[in-house]
């Protein structure tokens, strides 16, 4: 059965992976294998979130939480710590799907707070969730109260190291670099444009370790910038963040912001282009909340485009299930998307017991352009050795280049290499090796550390290398396909993130007992 779990883990995200993990869970339960059932369910939670099935997460998490409470000695400290992250994700599915019960989610959040209090852990992650849930059902007063309590418990974000080190918030499942964007999205939803910008600007000035930054923070700031008349910054935020989000399936929840930005910035034609590019994703959304917002923002784009004389422009809607492919006019597509948004909003409101989501959709559809701005697209260039060296020179880093064009250097606690791979050398691979090695006798601990890192972090992908002579090297890599090239800013962001996360990895290795 362990082999079956390993095979299922290797499958790409999607229904097949969910089905295979379901089969492993069933087999483990029939055999009474609690450990395997625990591991398989954690993987199944990840797979369900990737496959757009968040409504299943609460039941799966309830099982693993109960198993850990019942027989804690079966699990490592690392596995038990991971449950705090999964607990947060499970609560978060309340906003993602109307199929998640409100009472069940609120009880789960109360349980999380109880556990944090018993362990004497900071409560800012709990307060952030309470603010988001209150906002979702339309209780803005409560949302503002919880957000203020979250802010009151956090250290002041004046030190850039707060964002550069994701351990700053403690072992709570709370990403210090992402929270400013979370705050900004809430402030923007309440029309508090300056507060939204104030929330993200510290992280935009810092070198955040989180791989989602700075693009997620920029996506949160672009509409507030627009409302504040900071048009150049709004345009730059949209261009930079969309270049990342257009290629990243996990960034689908941010696409509604880009569509709304185009509608509000007098860029309805560009909005139709974006809508055409991503329309097929609406058939397999990451969750129903995102689907509702995408449909509502898409409707707004279609209405603005129609008002500007583009209502007869054709948009291709691909085949899905029994639905044949069709070329719809922008005007027709707007009607279709409005129906999708209204249906999903009604489902959320029926679960929530309020009309907040329907009113939110209505408010979006009534929005008018704030300004008519121009976009200055920055040139996209192929990946070259010279472009890598230019970024490192700009950072004032010291490095060497060997005869094969591999760039190498030493950063705190680590040795890092930059190499171009692929037939056209279009793939950037950044490898990091921690300076500290471990004795070969600690190989089980080394694998446990790397597995935990890979559970918690997106970058770098960690692994153990037997260097021989009784030593183990702990290494990681970050690989990015730049087939379509990158702007200088994008490449700098990739390299900055790789160095920041690589040195964070090395620091974690150095702190091992």
Steps between C-alpha positions, in 0.01 A plus 500: 500500500795733561602449138147589389522823702838583344357438152198720572723780625685499168182564298432852373223698673152410390214249537720197435729587790200557728356162399827314560546660842138416585583138420806508728292650782237226463765227497670644809169515686416140409840391629472712816823678408459833678839640395441433133148638527642814658766554233265422212234739631750786528598438139131477408432839661773651281361322193143613568613861534698471175206336321241756605326279756535705822168375643660163578777645714310541829409131520851386413657737750259394775624141460873585519447741790308236695763235423778728624306585818421134563846353436757782497791260552444364147610829347815711498516851639537625143178326393311636798629851425381463140146459627495867600542593135234253387269627774527852357443376146197300609339808657581696186285268287193674650561795271595278207186287475134544599491123562703552819267546796523829687452343843763234428755756383441731795531207743825400333632854538400505869690172542807651333492796736464268799805300394709812438407634843586170668839498325549870581540584132430844351144538375551729200438216252169427674399867500583532130268209422225646716530830312477328162203286599314799644566699184377210286157501663480881495570580866747779427502634857608162635753458220663833585508409868676169435743660254591759764561222754722320251703816439527565873664160558752528216844659531523833314595436135774763496784248482542353149616176664139446614409431136826334400472231768184292506591370844440846645136421570583183684371147439141606444436437130505878445695649207639837605562605139146414384309667782547857366322394178226331705449828686507702180231289335274555801561875511438521124172310538393770747610783269789594729749564220778670696489239774534228235809663352648567843458130582706369206767764450730364775513157335551662158809672640638182655647181355225262607588131524151392394496395131157663451647844567520769383245412229216420738555826688506688170171339397350620827629854443421565133131597539567711813783676310249570224245653738771713660603644164839327508455384142861417411534282808165336426605414145839369612341287773258344253762430234754347736258284695300381200815376324538260792135419556413422138729195501429371850190286552518560874460873433154460342335660809684824416380522139167665595704792637678536166171491309346763729813713466468498121133600521567780749813629326333556163668191356191301402666367183789361702246361745333307217842367397562375855151355521552314172830358625362369829136424419562125488630510857150590619390145417755361748533773763712468812184561705148639468578837659764565235262380229236746622744789508651410162153486344400831660821676393467347154145632477625847592765481226239391244266784598773761481619361166143505366459860615816585305372343177661155532180307574515307171859385544513119508648301790567128470355287778659153495325165526423378850319176578185486289527869412631554146753767417349831394601846386294745706474871459631705790141606565380136512791390715420773752149362537631146552756607759245714687284190542795299635590773750141544620446125546817451704434813709151370584651168614744676730229725641267206566776337703606823673151621587573846353481667159854634511649307207209587270537867595874477439443363149248776437744765619772369268268501199406864568861624513603770255851577371714701740740620232631425152865406534768381261713191548867498413592136451858427603692291241522126566842349423638144483691363798873561454814466706545877477149567636570280804831677560333843468254413778779377729710808420205722587476314833877554559544124537836329445505199267703302249413362156651170380566386143150347478331829584403392853488794741603416857539687824478485876217655696446481880520135599469376143658437162272596208526428127305648208482287185308515173347170388286380210551475126506878466634563850164654584469338845653671803605259772632634830664240727584560863715284728507571872850545638414284797504126430367216716658169593379209287354339813239779510355418157148431635497841670631665184220350291243601763630858493485518119153345489374752755659785307335385176164480678531854636688690231474546127869589456750353482415132441713330765679167481784301663823419316746241632836666444692192608762484773222485759340839422155602376442821309163672527422670175214658308415641162262747337424439131309750284413452132558831321405374154323829428781710645488741791533869567796625697269554797357149480844341486616713793193391699572132425864526600424706810240247610733206431783654703267599784335158526832321446669680786189445716531127424869504595420685823242236589761227441746686720244506783454122502618346828 
